[in-house]
Amino acid sequence: MASPKAGLRFNVADLLYRPGARRRVQGSAPLDALRVVGSTVPAEADVSVGALLEWVNDGILATGKATAPYEAECRRCLATVGGEVTAPFQELFEPDSREGETYPLKGDQIDLGPLAREALLLELPLAPLCREDCQGLCPTCGADRNAGPCPCPAEDLDPRWATLDVLRNYTLPSDS
C-alpha cells in the first residue's frame, strides 16, 4: 500500500526484469480538472486506484480500476446528480514509452495518476439523469414536471401538420 505522500506513484524495482513477478498496489490522491461536459469529479475528492502490477517483456503491465465520486446536473431537470464512477484499465508502462500507446516507466517508478485520469474521463456520464423516468422542465414556464403538472395550457398543434391532425381521432368503419 502506498503512503499518503506517495499518492499514485509506486516503486517497482522489485518487479523489474523478473519475468512473472507481480504485486498488488492501492493508492489514492486527488486529481484536478476531471470534467466532461457537465460531469465532474470534485477537486478535493480522492481518486482510488487498485492495480495488479506485473513484469512483462516490454515493461510493467498495470491491470485494475480507478474509482471516484462524481457530481453532475440531470440533463432533463437540472437537479444535482451524484454517484461513483469506476473505470477499469489495463495499460503498459515502458522505459521508452510511445505517445498515446504506453505510459512512461521512469527508472523504477510508475505514476498511475495520468492513467487513472484518462480512464475516469472516459467513464464519466455525458448525459446523466436523476432517475430514468425524469419528466424534465416545462419548455414554456420552466416548472419542474417531476413536482407535478405545470399551469401551462396544452401544447398548440403545429400548423404544418394540421391536415394530418384530422387523422388522430379517425376510426376505421367496421365491416358489419
Residue, then its C-alpha position, 0 to 999 in steps of 0.5 A: m500500500a502506498s503512503p499518503k505522500a506517495g499518492l499514485r506513484f509506486n516503486v517497482a524495482d522489485l518487479l523489474y526484469r523478473p519475468g512473472a513477478r507481480r504485486r498488488v498496489q492501492g493508492s489514492a490522491p486527488l486529481d484536478a480538472l476531471r470534467v466532461v461536459g457537465s460531469t465532474v469529479p470534485a477537486e478535493a475528492d480522492v481518486s482510488v486506484g487498485a492495480l495488479l502490477e506485473w513484469v512483462n517483456d516490454g515493461i510493467l503491465a498495470t491491470g485494475k480500476a480507478t474509482a471516484p465520486y462524481e457530481a453532475e446536473c440531470r440533463r432533463c431537470l437540472a437537479t444535482v446528480g451524484g454517484e461513483v464512477t469506476a473505470p477499469f484499465q489495463e495499460l503498459f508502462e515502458p522505459d521508452s514509452r510511445e505517445g498515446e500507446t504506453y505510459p512512461l516507466k521512469g527508472d523504477q517508478i510508475d505514476l498511475g495518476p495520468l492513467a487513472r485520469e484518462a480512464l475516469l474521463l472516459e467513464l464519466p456520464l455525458a448525459p446523466l439523469c436523476r432517475e430514468d423516468c425524469q419528466g424534465l422542465c416545462p419548455t414554456c414556464g420552466a416548472d419542474r414536471n417531476a413536482g407535478p403538472c405545470p399551469c401551462p395550457a396544452e401544447d398548440l398543434d403545429p400548423r404544418w401538420a394540421t391536415l394530418d391532425v384530422l387523422r388522430n381521432y379517425t376510426l376505421p368503419s367496421d365491416s358489419 
